[in-house]
Amino acid sequence: MVIKIVVLFLVAMGVLAMFGKLRYPGQNRIEAMKCPRCGRYKLGKSSCDCKGKG
């Protein structure tokens, strides 16, 4: 009985791991919205507030 519970737990963890590796459809667009210098999200079309400080 305990072995069955452990096996089911491991299968469930494997399924969750497979779903965790999936990429969301807009992931590239979200990554493009980050500042390459400091990593904060840019709001609007203006440049980041760090201006190279980070």
PQR file of N, CA, C, O and H, with PARSE charges and radii, in Angstrom:
ATOM      1  N   MET A   1       0.819  -1.195   0.000 -0.4000 1.5000
ATOM      2  CA  MET A   1       0.000   0.000   0.000 -0.0000 2.0000
ATOM      3  C   MET A   1       0.864   1.261   0.000  0.5500 1.7000
ATOM      4  O   MET A   1       0.581   2.216  -0.723 -0.5500 1.4000
ATOM      5  N   VAL A   2       1.914   1.255   0.814 -0.4000 1.5000
ATOM      6  CA  VAL A   2       2.798   2.415   0.892 -0.0000 2.0000
ATOM      7  C   VAL A   2       3.540   2.601  -0.428  0.5500 1.7000
ATOM      8  O   VAL A   2       3.749   3.728  -0.877 -0.5500 1.4000
ATOM      9  H   VAL A   2       2.144   0.478   1.401  0.4000 1.0000
ATOM     10  N   ILE A   3       3.935   1.494  -1.044 -0.4000 1.5000
ATOM     11  CA  ILE A   3       4.659   1.570  -2.319 -0.0000 2.0000
ATOM     12  C   ILE A   3       3.765   2.184  -3.393  0.5500 1.7000
ATOM     13  O   ILE A   3       4.240   2.957  -4.225 -0.5500 1.4000
ATOM     14  H   ILE A   3       3.765   0.578  -0.679  0.4000 1.0000
ATOM     15  N   LYS A   4       2.492   1.850  -3.382 -0.4000 1.5000
ATOM     16  CA  LYS A   4       1.555   2.397  -4.362 -0.0000 2.0000
ATOM     17  C   LYS A   4       1.420   3.916  -4.179  0.5500 1.7000
ATOM     18  O   LYS A   4       1.359   4.655  -5.162 -0.5500 1.4000
ATOM     19  H   LYS A   4       2.106   1.222  -2.706  0.4000 1.0000
ATOM     20  N   ILE A   5       1.374   4.371  -2.945 -0.4000 1.5000
ATOM     21  CA  ILE A   5       1.268   5.809  -2.673 -0.0000 2.0000
ATOM     22  C   ILE A   5       2.529   6.533  -3.138  0.5500 1.7000
ATOM     23  O   ILE A   5       2.443   7.615  -3.719 -0.5500 1.4000
ATOM     24  H   ILE A   5       1.424   3.771  -2.147  0.4000 1.0000
ATOM     25  N   VAL A   6       3.693   5.947  -2.888 -0.4000 1.5000
ATOM     26  CA  VAL A   6       4.956   6.555  -3.298 -0.0000 2.0000
ATOM     27  C   VAL A   6       5.047   6.627  -4.816  0.5500 1.7000
ATOM     28  O   VAL A   6       5.473   7.643  -5.365 -0.5500 1.4000
ATOM     29  H   VAL A   6       3.763   5.068  -2.416  0.4000 1.0000
ATOM     30  N   VAL A   7       4.651   5.560  -5.495 -0.4000 1.5000
ATOM     31  CA  VAL A   7       4.695   5.544  -6.960 -0.0000 2.0000
ATOM     32  C   VAL A   7       3.741   6.578  -7.531  0.5500 1.7000
ATOM     33  O   VAL A   7       4.106   7.288  -8.468 -0.5500 1.4000
ATOM     34  H   VAL A   7       4.305   4.735  -5.049  0.4000 1.0000
ATOM     35  N   LEU A   8       2.534   6.685  -7.001 -0.4000 1.5000
ATOM     36  CA  LEU A   8       1.582   7.693  -7.479 -0.0000 2.0000
ATOM     37  C   LEU A   8       2.106   9.107  -7.237  0.5500 1.7000
ATOM     38  O   LEU A   8       1.920   9.990  -8.074 -0.5500 1.4000
ATOM     39  H   LEU A   8       2.237   6.108  -6.240  0.4000 1.0000
ATOM     40  N   PHE A   9       2.754   9.320  -6.104 -0.4000 1.5000
ATOM     41  CA  PHE A   9       3.340  10.623  -5.813 -0.0000 2.0000
ATOM     42  C   PHE A   9       4.432  10.963  -6.823  0.5500 1.7000
ATOM     43  O   PHE A   9       4.486  12.087  -7.322 -0.5500 1.4000
ATOM     44  H   PHE A   9       2.905   8.602  -5.424  0.4000 1.0000
ATOM     45  N   LEU A  10       5.303  10.000  -7.128 -0.4000 1.5000
ATOM     46  CA  LEU A  10       6.374  10.246  -8.091 -0.0000 2.0000
ATOM     47  C   LEU A  10       5.835  10.501  -9.488  0.5500 1.7000
ATOM     48  O   LEU A  10       6.366  11.344 -10.210 -0.5500 1.4000
ATOM     49  H   LEU A  10       5.260   9.087  -6.723  0.4000 1.0000
ATOM     50  N   VAL A  11       4.784   9.786  -9.878 -0.4000 1.5000
ATOM     51  CA  VAL A  11       4.163  10.023 -11.187 -0.0000 2.0000
ATOM     52  C   VAL A  11       3.563  11.427 -11.234  0.5500 1.7000
ATOM     53  O   VAL A  11       3.713  12.135 -12.230 -0.5500 1.4000
ATOM     54  H   VAL A  11       4.352   9.101  -9.291  0.4000 1.0000
ATOM     55  N   ALA A  12       2.889  11.828 -10.168 -0.4000 1.5000
ATOM     56  CA  ALA A  12       2.296  13.167 -10.123 -0.0000 2.0000
ATOM     57  C   ALA A  12       3.375  14.240 -10.198  0.5500 1.7000
ATOM     58  O   ALA A  12       3.190  15.251 -10.876 -0.5500 1.4000
ATOM     59  H   ALA A  12       2.767  11.253  -9.359  0.4000 1.0000
ATOM     60  N   MET A  13       4.494  14.039  -9.515 -0.4000 1.5000
ATOM     61  CA  MET A  13       5.591  15.008  -9.569 -0.0000 2.0000
ATOM     62  C   MET A  13       6.199  15.071 -10.970  0.5500 1.7000
ATOM     63  O   MET A  13       6.583  16.148 -11.427 -0.5500 1.4000
ATOM     64  H   MET A  13       4.645  13.218  -8.965  0.4000 1.0000
ATOM     65  N   GLY A  14       6.290  13.943 -11.647 -0.4000 1.5000
ATOM     66  CA  GLY A  14       6.801  13.922 -13.012 -0.0000 2.0000
ATOM     67  C   GLY A  14       5.893  14.675 -13.965  0.5500 1.7000
ATOM     68  O   GLY A  14       6.371  15.401 -14.837 -0.5500 1.4000
ATOM     69  H   GLY A  14       5.978  13.068 -11.276  0.4000 1.0000
ATOM     70  N   VAL A  15       4.581  14.511 -13.807 -0.4000 1.5000
ATOM     71  CA  VAL A  15       3.622  15.234 -14.658 -0.0000 2.0000
ATOM     72  C   VAL A  15       3.723  16.732 -14.405  0.5500 1.7000
ATOM     73  O   VAL A  15       3.701  17.519 -15.351 -0.5500 1.4000
ATOM     74  H   VAL A  15       4.192  13.922 -13.099  0.4000 1.0000
ATOM     75  N   LEU A  16       3.834  17.133 -13.150 -0.4000 1.5000
ATOM     76  CA  LEU A  16       3.980  18.557 -12.834 -0.0000 2.0000
ATOM     77  C   LEU A  16       5.283  19.116 -13.400  0.5500 1.7000
ATOM     78  O   LEU A  16       5.319  20.262 -13.847 -0.5500 1.4000
ATOM     79  H   LEU A  16       3.852  16.493 -12.382  0.4000 1.0000
ATOM     80  N   ALA A  17       6.332  18.337 -13.386 -0.4000 1.5000
ATOM     81  CA  ALA A  17       7.607  18.786 -13.941 -0.0000 2.0000
ATOM     82  C   ALA A  17       7.507  18.993 -15.451  0.5500 1.7000
ATOM     83  O   ALA A  17       8.077  19.944 -15.986 -0.5500 1.4000
ATOM     84  H   ALA A  17       6.303  17.406 -13.023  0.4000 1.0000
ATOM     85  N   MET A  18       6.785  18.105 -16.141 -0.4000 1.5000
ATOM     86  CA  MET A  18       6.612  18.270 -17.589 -0.0000 2.0000
ATOM     87  C   MET A  18       5.822  19.538 -17.899  0.5500 1.7000
ATOM     88  O   MET A  18       6.158  20.257 -18.840 -0.5500 1.4000
ATOM     89  H   MET A  18       6.322  17.332 -15.706  0.4000 1.0000
ATOM     90  N   PHE A  19       4.779  19.822 -17.123 -0.4000 1.5000
ATOM     91  CA  PHE A  19       4.013  21.041 -17.347 -0.0000 2.0000
ATOM     92  C   PHE A  19       4.831  22.280 -16.990  0.5500 1.7000
ATOM     93  O   PHE A  19       4.641  23.335 -17.594 -0.5500 1.4000
ATOM     94  H   PHE A  19       4.506  19.238 -16.359  0.4000 1.0000
ATOM     95  N   GLY A  20       5.722  22.170 -16.036 -0.4000 1.5000
ATOM     96  CA  GLY A  20       6.554  23.304 -15.647 -0.0000 2.0000
ATOM     97  C   GLY A  20       7.561  23.688 -16.707  0.5500 1.7000
ATOM     98  O   GLY A  20       7.994  24.840 -16.753 -0.5500 1.4000
ATOM     99  H   GLY A  20       5.877  21.312 -15.545  0.4000 1.0000
ATOM    100  N   LYS A  21       7.951  22.743 -17.571 -0.4000 1.5000
ATOM    101  CA  LYS A  21       8.916  23.038 -18.620 -0.0000 2.0000
ATOM    102  C   LYS A  21       8.274  23.670 -19.855  0.5500 1.7000
ATOM    103  O   LYS A  21       8.984  24.161 -20.733 -0.5500 1.4000
ATOM    104  H   LYS A  21       7.600  21.807 -17.534  0.4000 1.0000
ATOM    105  N   LEU A  22       6.958  23.663 -19.932 -0.4000 1.5000
ATOM    106  CA  LEU A  22       6.295  24.259 -21.082 -0.0000 2.0000
ATOM    107  C   LEU A  22       6.483  25.765 -21.081  0.5500 1.7000
ATOM    108  O   LEU A  22       6.536  26.392 -20.023 -0.5500 1.4000
ATOM    109  H   LEU A  22       6.382  23.264 -19.219  0.4000 1.0000
ATOM    110  N   ARG A  23       6.580  26.333 -22.248 -0.4000 1.5000
ATOM    111  CA  ARG A  23       6.715  27.784 -22.376 -0.0000 2.0000
ATOM    112  C   ARG A  23       5.347  28.373 -22.679  0.5500 1.7000
ATOM    113  O   ARG A  23       4.571  27.808 -23.450 -0.5500 1.4000
ATOM    114  H   ARG A  23       6.536  25.824 -23.108  0.4000 1.0000
ATOM    115  N   TYR A  24       5.069  29.485 -22.081 -0.4000 1.5000
ATOM    116  CA  TYR A  24       3.821  30.178 -22.355 -0.0000 2.0000
ATOM    117  C   TYR A  24       3.900  30.845 -23.728  0.5500 1.7000
ATOM    118  O   TYR A  24       4.995  31.187 -24.175 -0.5500 1.4000
ATOM    119  H   TYR A  24       5.699  29.944 -21.456  0.4000 1.0000
ATOM    120  N   PRO A  25       2.762  31.038 -24.409 -0.5600 1.5000
ATOM    121  CA  PRO A  25       2.796  31.597 -25.764  0.2800 2.0000
ATOM    122  C   PRO A  25       3.447  32.969 -25.864  0.5500 1.7000
ATOM    123  O   PRO A  25       4.117  33.233 -26.862 -0.5500 1.4000
ATOM    124  N   GLY A  26       3.289  33.845 -24.900 -0.4000 1.5000
ATOM    125  CA  GLY A  26       3.846  35.194 -24.969 -0.0000 2.0000
ATOM    126  C   GLY A  26       5.134  35.364 -24.195  0.5500 1.7000
ATOM    127  O   GLY A  26       5.479  36.489 -23.836 -0.5500 1.4000
ATOM    128  H   GLY A  26       2.744  33.630 -24.090  0.4000 1.0000
ATOM    129  N   GLN A  27       5.855  34.297 -23.926 -0.4000 1.5000
ATOM    130  CA  GLN A  27       7.038  34.364 -23.074 -0.0000 2.0000
ATOM    131  C   GLN A  27       8.136  35.235 -23.689  0.5500 1.7000
ATOM    132  O   GLN A  27       8.792  35.986 -22.967 -0.5500 1.4000
ATOM    133  H   GLN A  27       5.575  33.383 -24.218  0.4000 1.0000
ATOM    134  N   ASN A  28       8.349  35.150 -25.003 -0.4000 1.5000
ATOM    135  CA  ASN A  28       9.401  35.953 -25.632 -0.0000 2.0000
ATOM    136  C   ASN A  28       9.082  37.435 -25.528  0.5500 1.7000
ATOM    137  O   ASN A  28       9.981  38.253 -25.335 -0.5500 1.4000
ATOM    138  H   ASN A  28       7.816  34.540 -25.589  0.4000 1.0000
ATOM    139  N   ARG A  29       7.827  37.779 -25.653 -0.4000 1.5000
ATOM    140  CA  ARG A  29       7.428  39.186 -25.571 -0.0000 2.0000
ATOM    141  C   ARG A  29       7.623  39.712 -24.150  0.5500 1.7000
ATOM    142  O   ARG A  29       8.025  40.860 -23.960 -0.5500 1.4000
ATOM    143  H   ARG A  29       7.096  37.114 -25.810  0.4000 1.0000
ATOM    144  N   ILE A  30       7.342  38.879 -23.162 -0.4000 1.5000
ATOM    145  CA  ILE A  30       7.523  39.298 -21.776 -0.0000 2.0000
ATOM    146  C   ILE A  30       9.004  39.505 -21.484  0.5500 1.7000
ATOM    147  O   ILE A  30       9.369  40.470 -20.812 -0.5500 1.4000
ATOM    148  H   ILE A  30       7.016  37.946 -23.316  0.4000 1.0000
ATOM    149  N   GLU A  31       9.861  38.615 -21.975 -0.4000 1.5000
ATOM    150  CA  GLU A  31      11.296  38.757 -21.751 -0.0000 2.0000
ATOM    151  C   GLU A  31      11.844  39.994 -22.447  0.5500 1.7000
ATOM    152  O   GLU A  31      12.800  40.598 -21.959 -0.5500 1.4000
ATOM    153  H   GLU A  31       9.564  37.831 -22.520  0.4000 1.0000
ATOM    154  N   ALA A  32      11.257  40.386 -23.581 -0.4000 1.5000
ATOM    155  CA  ALA A  32      11.725  41.558 -24.305 -0.0000 2.0000
ATOM    156  C   ALA A  32      11.361  42.845 -23.575  0.5500 1.7000
ATOM    157  O   ALA A  32      11.937  43.897 -23.856 -0.5500 1.4000
ATOM    158  H   ALA A  32      10.481  39.895 -23.977  0.4000 1.0000
ATOM    159  N   MET A  33      10.422  42.778 -22.649 -0.4000 1.5000
ATOM    160  CA  MET A  33      10.006  43.964 -21.920 -0.0000 2.0000
ATOM    161  C   MET A  33      10.917  44.263 -20.733  0.5500 1.7000
ATOM    162  O   MET A  33      10.743  45.282 -20.064 -0.5500 1.4000
ATOM    163  H   MET A  33       9.955  41.924 -22.421  0.4000 1.0000
ATOM    164  N   LYS A  34      11.874  43.400 -20.469 -0.4000 1.5000
ATOM    165  CA  LYS A  34      12.794  43.621 -19.349 -0.0000 2.0000
ATOM    166  C   LYS A  34      13.978  44.461 -19.790  0.5500 1.7000
ATOM    167  O   LYS A  34      14.405  44.405 -20.943 -0.5500 1.4000
ATOM    168  H   LYS A  34      12.015  42.573 -21.012  0.4000 1.0000
ATOM    169  N   CYS A  35      14.501  45.238 -18.854 -0.4000 1.5000
ATOM    170  CA  CYS A  35      15.709  46.024 -19.106 -0.0000 2.0000
ATOM    171  C   CYS A  35      16.898  45.065 -19.152  0.5500 1.7000
ATOM    172  O   CYS A  35      17.050  44.252 -18.240 -0.5500 1.4000
ATOM    173  H   CYS A  35      14.154  45.283 -17.917  0.4000 1.0000
ATOM    174  N   PRO A  36      17.748  45.131 -20.183 -0.5600 1.5000
ATOM    175  CA  PRO A  36      18.881  44.206 -20.250  0.2800 2.0000
ATOM    176  C   PRO A  36      19.947  44.491 -19.198  0.5500 1.7000
ATOM    177  O   PRO A  36      20.742  43.607 -18.878 -0.5500 1.4000
ATOM    178  N   ARG A  37      19.981  45.709 -18.652 -0.4000 1.5000
ATOM    179  CA  ARG A  37      21.007  46.066 -17.676 -0.0000 2.0000
ATOM    180  C   ARG A  37      20.635  45.664 -16.253  0.5500 1.7000
ATOM    181  O   ARG A  37      21.438  45.051 -15.550 -0.5500 1.4000
ATOM    182  H   ARG A  37      19.336  46.427 -18.912  0.4000 1.0000
ATOM    183  N   CYS A  38      19.405  46.011 -15.820 -0.4000 1.5000
ATOM    184  CA  CYS A  38      19.056  45.767 -14.411 -0.0000 2.0000
ATOM    185  C   CYS A  38      18.022  44.658 -14.239  0.5500 1.7000
ATOM    186  O   CYS A  38      17.890  44.122 -13.139 -0.5500 1.4000
ATOM    187  H   CYS A  38      18.753  46.510 -16.390  0.4000 1.0000
ATOM    188  N   GLY A  39      17.283  44.297 -15.291 -0.4000 1.5000
ATOM    189  CA  GLY A  39      16.332  43.196 -15.207 -0.0000 2.0000
ATOM    190  C   GLY A  39      14.929  43.608 -14.800  0.5500 1.7000
ATOM    191  O   GLY A  39      14.034  42.767 -14.720 -0.5500 1.4000
ATOM    192  H   GLY A  39      17.390  44.732 -16.184  0.4000 1.0000
ATOM    193  N   ARG A  40      14.727  44.909 -14.538 -0.4000 1.5000
ATOM    194  CA  ARG A  40      13.383  45.353 -14.178 -0.0000 2.0000
ATOM    195  C   ARG A  40      12.521  45.446 -15.429  0.5500 1.7000
ATOM    196  O   ARG A  40      13.033  45.563 -16.542 -0.5500 1.4000
ATOM    197  H   ARG A  40      15.455  45.592 -14.602  0.4000 1.0000
ATOM    198  N   TYR A  41      11.206  45.392 -15.232 -0.4000 1.5000
ATOM    199  CA  TYR A  41      10.291  45.511 -16.354 -0.0000 2.0000
ATOM    200  C   TYR A  41      10.157  46.973 -16.756  0.5500 1.7000
ATOM    201  O   TYR A  41      10.023  47.854 -15.906 -0.5500 1.4000
ATOM    202  H   TYR A  41      10.791  45.296 -14.328  0.4000 1.0000
ATOM    203  N   LYS A  42      10.196  47.221 -18.073 -0.4000 1.5000
ATOM    204  CA  LYS A  42      10.026  48.574 -18.583 -0.0000 2.0000
ATOM    205  C   LYS A  42       8.547  48.825 -18.796  0.5500 1.7000
ATOM    206  O   LYS A  42       7.855  48.005 -19.399 -0.5500 1.4000
ATOM    207  H   LYS A  42      10.306  46.506 -18.763  0.4000 1.0000
ATOM    208  N   LEU A  43       8.067  49.932 -18.313 -0.4000 1.5000
ATOM    209  CA  LEU A  43       6.669  50.313 -18.480 -0.0000 2.0000
ATOM    210  C   LEU A  43       6.579  51.386 -19.548  0.5500 1.7000
ATOM    211  O   LEU A  43       7.316  52.370 -19.502 -0.5500 1.4000
ATOM    212  H   LEU A  43       8.630  50.599 -17.823  0.4000 1.0000
ATOM    213  N   GLY A  44       5.698  51.211 -20.494 -0.4000 1.5000
ATOM    214  CA  GLY A  44       5.542  52.177 -21.566 -0.0000 2.0000
ATOM    215  C   GLY A  44       6.662  52.069 -22.572  0.5500 1.7000
ATOM    216  O   GLY A  44       7.296  51.022 -22.700 -0.5500 1.4000
ATOM    217  H   GLY A  44       5.099  50.411 -20.532  0.4000 1.0000
ATOM    218  N   LYS A  45       6.909  53.165 -23.295 -0.4000 1.5000
ATOM    219  CA  LYS A  45       7.933  53.147 -24.336 -0.0000 2.0000
ATOM    220  C   LYS A  45       9.200  53.872 -23.912  0.5500 1.7000
ATOM    221  O   LYS A  45      10.156  53.939 -24.685 -0.5500 1.4000
ATOM    222  H   LYS A  45       6.394  54.016 -23.191  0.4000 1.0000
ATOM    223  N   SER A  46       9.226  54.408 -22.716 -0.4000 1.5000
ATOM    224  CA  SER A  46      10.407  55.130 -22.261 -0.0000 2.0000
ATOM    225  C   SER A  46      11.500  54.158 -21.846  0.5500 1.7000
ATOM    226  O   SER A  46      11.266  52.959 -21.698 -0.5500 1.4000
ATOM    227  H   SER A  46       8.450  54.353 -22.088  0.4000 1.0000
ATOM    228  N   SER A  47      12.699  54.702 -21.661 -0.4000 1.5000
ATOM    229  CA  SER A  47      13.814  53.859 -21.250 -0.0000 2.0000
ATOM    230  C   SER A  47      13.701  53.579 -19.744  0.5500 1.7000
ATOM    231  O   SER A  47      12.866  54.157 -19.048 -0.5500 1.4000
ATOM    232  H   SER A  47      12.888  55.676 -21.781  0.4000 1.0000
ATOM    233  N   CYS A  48      14.545  52.698 -19.275 -0.4000 1.5000
ATOM    234  CA  CYS A  48      14.527  52.302 -17.871 -0.0000 2.0000
ATOM    235  C   CYS A  48      15.106  53.412 -16.996  0.5500 1.7000
ATOM    236  O   CYS A  48      15.881  54.244 -17.468 -0.5500 1.4000
ATOM    237  H   CYS A  48      15.223  52.228 -19.840  0.4000 1.0000
ATOM    238  N   ASP A  49      14.727  53.419 -15.730 -0.4000 1.5000
ATOM    239  CA  ASP A  49      15.218  54.432 -14.804 -0.0000 2.0000
ATOM    240  C   ASP A  49      16.662  54.208 -14.371  0.5500 1.7000
ATOM    241  O   ASP A  49      17.303  55.124 -13.856 -0.5500 1.4000
ATOM    242  H   ASP A  49      14.097  52.743 -15.347  0.4000 1.0000
ATOM    243  N   CYS A  50      17.180  52.999 -14.576 -0.4000 1.5000
ATOM    244  CA  CYS A  50      18.533  52.708 -14.082 -0.0000 2.0000
ATOM    245  C   CYS A  50      19.596  53.450 -14.863  0.5500 1.7000
ATOM    246  O   CYS A  50      20.618  53.827 -14.290 -0.5500 1.4000
ATOM    247  H   CYS A  50      16.659  52.255 -14.995  0.4000 1.0000
ATOM    248  N   LYS A  51      19.391  53.672 -16.153 -0.4000 1.5000
ATOM    249  CA  LYS A  51      20.314  54.379 -17.044 -0.0000 2.0000
ATOM    250  C   LYS A  51      21.749  53.869 -16.905  0.5500 1.7000
ATOM    251  O   LYS A  51      22.696  54.654 -16.927 -0.5500 1.4000
ATOM    252  H   LYS A  51      18.560  53.366 -16.619  0.4000 1.0000
ATOM    253  N   GLY A  52      21.902  52.569 -16.766 -0.4000 1.5000
ATOM    254  CA  GLY A  52      23.221  51.957 -16.720 -0.0000 2.0000
ATOM    255  C   GLY A  52      23.822  51.862 -15.340  0.5500 1.7000
ATOM    256  O   GLY A  52      24.980  51.466 -15.208 -0.5500 1.4000
ATOM    257  H   GLY A  52      21.133  51.931 -16.749  0.4000 1.0000
ATOM    258  N   LYS A  53      23.086  52.209 -14.313 -0.4000 1.5000
ATOM    259  CA  LYS A  53      23.628  52.164 -12.948 -0.0000 2.0000
ATOM    260  C   LYS A  53      23.648  50.752 -12.390  0.5500 1.7000
ATOM    261  O   LYS A  53      24.463  50.433 -11.524 -0.5500 1.4000
ATOM    262  H   LYS A  53      22.145  52.532 -14.421  0.4000 1.0000
ATOM    263  N   GLY A  54      22.719  49.873 -12.903 -0.4000 1.5000
ATOM    264  CA  GLY A  54      22.603  48.534 -12.338 -0.0000 2.0000
ATOM    265  C   GLY A  54      23.443  47.589 -12.981  0.5500 1.7000
ATOM    266  O   GLY A  54      23.451  46.416 -12.608 -0.5500 1.4000
ATOM    267  H   GLY A  54      22.057  50.132 -13.606  0.4000 1.0000
TER
END
